[in-house]
Structure formats: structure tokens, C-alpha cells
Amino acid sequence: MSKIEDLRTKSDDQLDSQLTELKREQFNLRFQSATSQLERPARIKEVRRAIAQIKTLQTERQSASASATAK
């Protein structure tokens, strides 16, 4: 299974908690980068991409529920 398929199987609460964890990690990575202590610079890109995937999935779900209630 790909990463996005794994995310699709999670509930909204699980996605929210994972998004919070990723944002916290992104914050820590920025500080490590600023102080030149970053071990894996590519991790910043991975975290940013994961955050974007979760936000996109949340937006899809919101628009799907809004269109379902509009009908």
C-alpha cells in the first residue's frame, strides 16, 4: 500500500493527531536546521509532503461531506 492509501484508511481524529505530530516535528527540524544540527536534511521535505497529503485528504473529506449534505 502506498502512503496516501494508508492515510485514507485513518479516521479524522487519527489524521488530526498525526498532523499535530508532523507539525511539531517540522518545528523541531527548522530549529535543528538553523543551528546546523540537522542530520537528515531530506526529512524536512518528507515531513512537508506528509503534511500536505493529510491536509489535502482532509479537504477532500470536507468537500465530500458538504456536497452530500447539499443534495
Backbone as a chain_set.jsonl record, in Angstrom:
{"seq": "MSKIEDLRTKSDDQLDSQLTELKREQFNLRFQSATSQLERPARIKEVRRAIAQIKTLQTERQSASASATAK", "coords": {"N": [[0.831, -1.189, 0.0], [0.41, 2.241, -0.679], [1.532, 5.364, 0.733], [-0.498, 7.335, 0.763], [-2.782, 5.772, 0.545], [-2.723, 4.463, 2.971], [-3.208, 6.636, 4.624], [-5.806, 7.264, 3.879], [-7.3, 5.27, 5.063], [-7.417, 5.954, 7.694], [-9.075, 7.49, 10.511], [-10.727, 10.699, 10.996], [-9.934, 11.839, 13.413], [-7.541, 10.466, 13.91], [-6.018, 11.399, 11.782], [-5.877, 14.107, 12.438], [-4.353, 13.999, 14.815], [-1.971, 12.919, 13.838], [-1.216, 14.932, 12.091], [-0.714, 16.994, 13.894], [1.506, 15.933, 15.237], [3.349, 15.834, 13.105], [3.609, 18.544, 12.477], [4.802, 19.451, 14.798], [7.197, 18.055, 14.629], [8.206, 19.225, 12.297], [8.636, 21.822, 13.194], [10.684, 21.365, 15.084], [12.652, 20.378, 13.345], [13.188, 22.649, 11.838], [14.428, 24.272, 13.738], [16.689, 22.696, 14.28], [17.901, 22.842, 11.8], [18.493, 25.55, 11.655], [20.41, 25.792, 13.595], [22.423, 24.304, 12.629], [22.428, 21.527, 13.185], [21.197, 19.495, 11.932], [20.613, 16.215, 10.971], [19.508, 14.683, 8.871], [18.789, 16.241, 6.13], [16.892, 15.78, 4.139], [14.663, 14.952, 5.431], [13.095, 17.112, 6.103], [11.749, 17.763, 3.746], [10.269, 15.405, 3.429], [8.553, 15.515, 5.648], [7.138, 17.884, 5.131], [5.8, 17.119, 2.787], [4.197, 15.026, 3.754], [2.548, 16.428, 5.519], [1.18, 18.029, 3.685], [-0.182, 16.051, 2.24], [-1.951, 15.036, 4.177], [-3.468, 17.33, 4.758], [-4.645, 17.765, 2.258], [-6.207, 15.46, 2.004], [-7.969, 15.843, 4.152], [-9.312, 18.124, 3.226], [-10.549, 17.062, 0.951], [-12.321, 15.28, 2.164], [-13.929, 17.05, 3.609], [-15.137, 18.542, 1.542], [-16.511, 16.505, 0.273], [-18.343, 15.726, 2.219], [-19.74, 18.076, 2.469], [-20.932, 18.325, -0.041], [-22.521, 16.084, 0.023], [-24.358, 16.69, 2.013], [-25.608, 18.798, 0.816], [-27.172, 17.755, -1.128]], "CA": [[0.0, 0.0, 0.0], [1.165, 3.487, -0.695], [1.336, 6.217, 1.911], [-1.8, 8.011, 0.708], [-3.808, 4.772, 0.822], [-2.695, 4.279, 4.422], [-3.856, 7.797, 5.222], [-7.245, 7.211, 3.591], [-7.955, 4.32, 5.962], [-7.446, 6.511, 9.052], [-10.21, 8.352, 10.85], [-10.414, 12.129, 11.061], [-9.183, 12.094, 14.65], [-6.185, 9.949, 13.725], [-5.332, 12.326, 10.879], [-5.588, 15.328, 13.202], [-3.242, 13.768, 15.743], [-0.748, 12.748, 13.048], [-0.868, 16.26, 11.586], [-0.12, 17.715, 15.02], [2.853, 15.382, 15.446], [4.203, 16.241, 11.988], [3.896, 19.972, 12.611], [5.77, 19.574, 15.888], [8.48, 17.595, 14.089], [8.665, 20.244, 11.362], [9.142, 22.915, 14.021], [11.979, 20.926, 15.62], [13.599, 20.284, 12.235], [13.587, 24.013, 11.479], [15.408, 24.711, 14.722], [17.927, 21.953, 14.046], [18.498, 23.382, 10.586], [19.015, 26.885, 11.949], [21.594, 25.66, 14.449], [23.32, 23.39, 11.904], [22.47, 20.228, 13.851], [20.291, 18.615, 11.203], [21.296, 15.009, 10.488], [18.939, 14.279, 7.583], [18.084, 17.386, 5.532], [15.778, 15.332, 3.304], [13.5, 14.717, 6.299], [12.25, 18.314, 6.04], [10.894, 17.6, 2.572], [9.346, 14.306, 3.707], [7.545, 15.983, 6.595], [6.293, 18.85, 4.414], [4.944, 16.372, 1.864], [3.209, 14.299, 4.547], [1.584, 17.422, 5.988], [0.358, 18.411, 2.529], [-1.069, 14.935, 1.918], [-3.005, 14.977, 5.183], [-4.346, 18.484, 4.566], [-5.403, 17.525, 1.033], [-7.202, 14.439, 2.319], [-8.978, 16.479, 4.993], [-10.103, 18.999, 2.364], [-11.392, 16.191, 0.132], [-13.394, 14.755, 3.012], [-14.842, 18.147, 3.925], [-15.917, 18.881, 0.365], [-17.395, 15.38, 0.009], [-19.436, 15.772, 3.19], [-20.54, 19.271, 2.166], [-21.744, 18.046, -1.217], [-23.513, 15.074, 0.409], [-25.415, 17.361, 2.779], [-26.288, 19.749, -0.061], [-28.119, 17.034, -2.004]], "C": [[0.872, 1.248, 0.0], [0.794, 4.331, 0.52], [-0.05, 6.861, 1.911], [-2.928, 7.023, 0.979], [-3.876, 4.477, 2.311], [-3.413, 5.428, 5.113], [-5.367, 7.755, 5.021], [-7.99, 6.267, 4.536], [-8.084, 4.857, 7.382], [-8.67, 7.395, 9.251], [-9.757, 9.814, 10.895], [-9.594, 12.464, 12.298], [-7.739, 11.62, 14.533], [-5.378, 10.879, 12.826], [-4.965, 13.618, 11.605], [-4.397, 15.14, 14.127], [-1.925, 13.595, 14.987], [-0.284, 14.091, 12.489], [-0.202, 17.089, 12.682], [1.309, 17.244, 15.275], [3.811, 15.844, 14.347], [4.562, 17.718, 12.068], [4.91, 20.221, 13.721], [7.157, 19.149, 15.403], [9.06, 18.621, 13.121], [9.272, 21.433, 12.11], [10.532, 22.569, 14.56], [13.04, 20.844, 14.526], [14.082, 21.669, 11.805], [14.631, 24.548, 12.457], [16.739, 23.997, 14.538], [18.649, 22.487, 12.821], [19.15, 24.739, 10.857], [20.292, 26.827, 12.778], [22.615, 24.681, 13.863], [23.502, 22.042, 12.612], [21.621, 19.19, 13.129], [21.061, 17.433, 10.623], [20.818, 14.601, 9.093], [18.155, 15.438, 6.967], [16.871, 16.978, 4.687], [14.513, 15.103, 4.125], [12.559, 15.916, 6.29], [11.262, 18.186, 4.884], [9.859, 16.499, 2.797], [8.207, 14.763, 4.619], [6.6, 16.967, 5.919], [5.318, 18.135, 3.486], [3.85, 15.622, 2.615], [2.133, 15.245, 5.077], [0.636, 17.811, 4.855], [-0.62, 17.303, 2.161], [-2.227, 14.856, 2.902], [-3.985, 16.127, 4.995], [-5.215, 18.31, 3.319], [-6.523, 16.515, 1.288], [-8.318, 15.014, 3.186], [-9.886, 17.387, 4.168], [-11.044, 18.19, 1.486], [-12.582, 15.689, 0.94], [-14.411, 15.844, 3.347], [-15.721, 18.496, 2.736], [-16.899, 17.757, 0.017], [-18.598, 15.403, 0.966], [-20.33, 16.976, 2.933], [-21.43, 19.027, 0.968], [-22.812, 17.003, -0.9], [-24.66, 15.709, 1.18], [-26.206, 18.332, 1.91], [-27.333, 19.058, -0.937], [-29.4, 16.687, -1.318]], "O": [[1.939, 1.281, 0.613], [-0.157, 4.022, 1.238], [-0.703, 6.923, 2.953], [-3.934, 7.395, 1.584], [-4.959, 4.266, 2.857], [-4.144, 5.215, 6.08], [-6.122, 8.167, 5.902], [-9.183, 6.45, 4.78], [-8.796, 4.268, 8.195], [-9.22, 7.962, 8.307], [-8.565, 10.115, 10.838], [-8.671, 13.276, 12.238], [-6.82, 12.293, 15.001], [-4.197, 11.121, 13.074], [-3.876, 14.159, 11.411], [-3.531, 16.011, 14.219], [-0.882, 14.067, 15.439], [0.917, 14.353, 12.425], [0.766, 17.804, 12.421], [2.209, 18.053, 15.5], [4.955, 16.203, 14.629], [5.69, 18.103, 11.763], [5.771, 21.092, 13.602], [8.161, 19.789, 15.718], [10.267, 18.863, 13.122], [10.297, 21.978, 11.701], [11.448, 23.389, 14.497], [14.196, 21.201, 14.753], [15.248, 21.842, 11.45], [15.597, 25.196, 12.055], [17.798, 24.618, 14.628], [19.877, 22.573, 12.809], [20.231, 25.031, 10.345], [21.151, 27.703, 12.676], [23.561, 24.284, 14.543], [24.601, 21.488, 12.631], [21.359, 18.117, 13.672], [22.029, 17.609, 9.884], [21.62, 14.221, 8.24], [16.97, 15.599, 7.259], [15.929, 17.756, 4.541], [13.413, 15.065, 3.574], [11.35, 15.752, 6.452], [10.075, 18.473, 5.039], [8.703, 16.643, 2.401], [7.044, 14.436, 4.386], [5.387, 16.892, 6.114], [4.146, 18.503, 3.408], [2.704, 15.583, 2.167], [0.95, 14.906, 5.084], [-0.575, 17.907, 5.057], [-1.766, 17.582, 1.809], [-3.368, 14.632, 2.498], [-5.198, 15.928, 5.065], [-6.393, 18.67, 3.328], [-7.652, 16.704, 0.835], [-9.49, 14.701, 2.974], [-11.097, 17.417, 4.387], [-12.198, 18.571, 1.291], [-13.713, 15.676, 0.454], [-15.615, 15.589, 3.367], [-16.92, 18.723, 2.896], [-17.995, 18.024, -0.477], [-19.728, 15.131, 0.56], [-21.54, 16.911, 3.152], [-22.576, 19.475, 0.954], [-23.893, 17.03, -1.487], [-25.813, 15.309, 1.018], [-27.349, 18.657, 2.229], [-28.264, 19.697, -1.427], [-30.283, 16.084, -1.928]]}, "num_chains": 1, "name": "protein.A"}
